[in-house]
């Protein structure tokens, strides 16, 4: 069967745009949501964290299922779940269902994350893999850049529910493309059985660890964290004994490059993800900007990422990807350091310059590092590799958000954010 690579790239890239667009637009609307439902700072954080946690819990299992039963099938179901949950958030939101529907959205995104990169690599040659991955990753950053601006515009003019209805429109577009343009199924099933027990151990391990982190610095944190660590050991034992593990841990022992590239991704996302959440609060609470103004400022980094990512991806087809990714990690660190010294009087221009440098660093890191990871494994494991990339990203994002939540809990507790508490909020951010 002849595969239309351009149609595959367009479909995957549009889905790559959808999920970060949803997340970044949601973050910019959080203060408006909190005002409507009288949410405290910790509840605001959980509205974001529920999505990330659900995504990470199910990413590896769905990636393995995609390898076994069909990457297109899991990709299709993921778009359906994501679009349906977005519709529920737009039509039937409440303070009690907000976190639930965001978690459902996260499950849908895990099905998308666990298959999209694998589908791209399945149809590309080694000589064009970096270019195709760079294009897809550029779509991610376009989503990140469009999210704050469009989300701010929609929130200001039509209310925050309109953000989720915009997700529905994009989701339906992807759904039509999958049904009409993606003809192959891309699966490798040799009669293997799905590792249900290992999948459950992995999912509950992440749930326990992140719930525990959300309770820091109180004593209530220690029991769930201990359970999470114990489940980590149980997961490793299970995966070492079953014939068809959901995550073959031997790949990390036998493939040093694969391991190091994944660790690098974990570190990168741990260091950068919560910046959107924290800067959104800084610009709106301490600088007095409305959501649209804050969103306009925060698109600086993703715009640069969208421009540089395809270039970095193309370079990684001809230059050793690790060298480019290392430069990107260094530039990212240089951009983050000045943001640790924010004050209430910091210039907006100063923040924008930091975000521009950050965007260049993240773009130089992400595409080459992803190309290196996907090039380290056999095609039969592309779904697992795609899921591992996503898991490192989401675990890093959860760690970043968890640390931010802990700092907010220490400085603000469960109090609503009012002007008298702005100094404590600034302490948490900087």
Secondary structure, 3 states (H helix, E strand, C coil): CCCCHHHHHHHHHHHHHHHHHHHHHHHHHHHHHHHHHCCCHHHHHHHHHHHHHHHHHHHHHHHHHHHHHCHHHHHHHHHHHHHHHHHHHHHCCCCCCHHHHHHHHHHHHHHHHHHHHHHHHHHCCHHHHHHHHHHHHHHHHHHHHHHHHHHHHHHHHHCCHHHHHHHHHHHHHHHHHHHHHCCCCCCCCCCCCCCHHHHHHHHHHHHHHHHHHHHCCCCHHHHHHHHHHHHHHHHHHHHHHCCCCCCCCHHHHHCHHHHHHHHHHHHHHHHHCHHHHHHHHHHHHHCCCCHHHHHHHHHHHHHHHHHHHHHHHHHCCCCCHHHHHHHHHHHHHHHHHHHCCCCCCCCHHHHHHHHHHHHHHHHHHHHHHHHHHHCCCCHHHHHHHHHHHHHHHHHHHHHHHHHHHHHHHHHHCCCCCCHHHHHHHHHHHC
